[in-house]
């Protein structure tokens, strides 16, 4: 049988193809740049991919599949792993029967994120193995290796990629499907999977023993390799930094680490001993250099100024030369803005005119903080608008408290705003509160993905729909308004004024489809109508 043809793929596409070839039974996640395309492509390739309400739920569903002996993966961006941390830490104790890979797509430089955290720290904190690919071929190969490692030691494995790996295209030589996947089968193991203290204590000891075994095995693992070169300069690196280092110093000896937790300290020590000068080149936190120095191995690290933003070939050359002079300022690009026809413009203009104190959230509507609106006063994380707004309402003087509004998008509300709405009902401020849900019928910022409030699955097929106004009323909110913000109507402004003056708990659902998906929605609705009733009238 001929080998599969080589393909030009992004890192995300390569991971998706590897998942298909590895026989992954279920892929779960929540859309977030730079991870979004993994599940989308996996679904296009015929895999079962699902958008979950949030990353915690996604990982828990994947854990259930892995408990049944199936191969499962959960995809998310770096801040998504914060949401999924609770089950991640505990599934390291319980272990899994099938393979489980958690894909963390980090965003150095914050191209589309609210922080620049380095999720290599999570692998250490949660005590799970971690692999780091440097290009699309390794993204493909390392996912396959991650499942093999997961199944060998019955542990979840973190595959940590970064924006540049996820979105850059390189040539991939696939292996092709690896045969028939093992049929899922549930086998009861109460002591291993029910983490009461009596079971968790021995589970922790088993986990530490596994990590020790994996660390010893990693000393000869092929995922780590030495690129021979001049012994005057040695470079230890991982991920995309390997590519930058090879171009910046092609003559150097390089130890490229692909399996970066637990680290192969004997291999590292031998490499350091073999070169005259050894420098660690890594993007983000000084994770490698701190771990290596903690083991008593002397290496050089980068200056603090290079901790911020993505690395590049010129920046690596500066690190190699110990250059700490100020870097040239980056040319400012065109600032993002809300679409000209976006319904959110009317909402933010109304909030600005009323001098509202606006607790905002994550999504394209975050752009309401920019000119000409400047109508957002906080944005912390997914779902925080409700909690922050309620906190402000509870403590501000009454004349200020009455101006506080929480604003959140439909997908973000489903992700982590529902619990905030429960908090609003359970602990209502004396002045009441106003929540505005901007319902544009999609997860717009990450590329218009579906969510439980759209009534469609990842592949756009119809499913049960979460009706936001019904949920709000069921929780006890009496003032629930559904309005369509549009030019020529003052309905939204009138409703907002009434709610601000009411001193009651109010939910305003500003509902109008995102202008960029109107055509697609019509096509989907037409298709669904024809399946049910035959040819439908246009319009």
Secondary structure, 3 states (H helix, E strand, C coil): CCCCCCEEEEHHHHHHHHHHHCCCCEEEECCCCCCHHHHHHHHHCCCCEEECCCHHHHHHHHHHHHHCCCCEEEEEEHHHHHHHHHHHHHHHHHCCCCCEEEEEEECCCCCCCCCCCCCHHHHHHHCCEEECCCCHHHHHHHHHHHHHHHHHHCCCEEEEEEHHHHHCEEEECCCCCCCCCCCCCCCCCHHHHCCCHHHHHHHHHHHHHHHHHHHHHHCCCCCCEEECCEEEEEEEEECCHHHHHHHHCCCEEEEEECEEECCCHHHHHHHHHHCCEEEEECCCCCHHHHHHHHCCCCCECCCHHHHCCCCCHHHHHHHHCCCCCCCCCCCCCCCCCCCCCCCHHHHHHHHHHCCCEEECCCCHHHHHHCCCCCCCCECCCCCHHHHHHHHHHHHCCHHHHCCEEEEEEHHHHHHHHHHHHHHHHHCCCCCCEEEEEEECCCECCCCCECCCCCCECCCCCECCCCCHHHHHHHCCCCEEEEECCCCCCCHHHHHHHHHHHHCCEEEEEEECCCCCCHHHHHHHHHHHHHHHHCCCCCC
